Amino acid sequence: ALTGTCTVVTCTKAGAAYVFKRNDDNHFVYAFTLEPNSVFNPLSDNDQFGASVAVAVSDSGNVIVVGVPGLANDVDGDGTLECDGASLFSECYVGGFYLSYSDTDTSGYGLHLADDKHGGDGFGTSIALSGDTLVVGAERDSYDVDKDGTEECGTSTDNSECYIGSAYLLERNEGGSNNWGQITKLFPSSYQIDDQFGAS
């Protein structure tokens, strides 16, 4: 497992989400704090956990979704993290979201990543939730506009396919009970560099 770069006390821009509940006096009182707790993706600098938050109350259970667009991840699965802030960036700012099914504690709490995760996507920048339908924005998503098999983004000579952006549509129970599976990926009908579609 990869090791986190900081602790709750020393992290910079790691983030947290604070949950408040309405009491019998109709006042909101602090209930608990949500923080990254995945063994594979421990709390790290610049995760930006809590950059976006959504809550839905439904018959099938309350849901809290917290975006973490700055999350780095071992995209290629080689056991190392190519994100050192100096020369390696291919697994930086992948992004994700944490989802909790409980409104009392962090039970059922887990990390979700995009099916086609890449460095720089910023998946989790924005979140909208309604019942069992979830939309997650990835404002920095880059993709192969000219269909030549490569993404021209992050090189010294060509950044013409950077930060176009996308949004992912997911539904609960897609692919299994309580599984939030991807239905489709949304793109703008016309686009260019730095559009940041999905920022909100």
Salt bridges, closest charged atoms under 4 A:
ASP116 OD2 - LYS185 NZ 2.71
ASP121 OD2 - HIS118 ND1 3.91
ASP132 OD1 - ARG172 NH1 3.77
ASP141 OD2 - LYS185 NZ 2.80
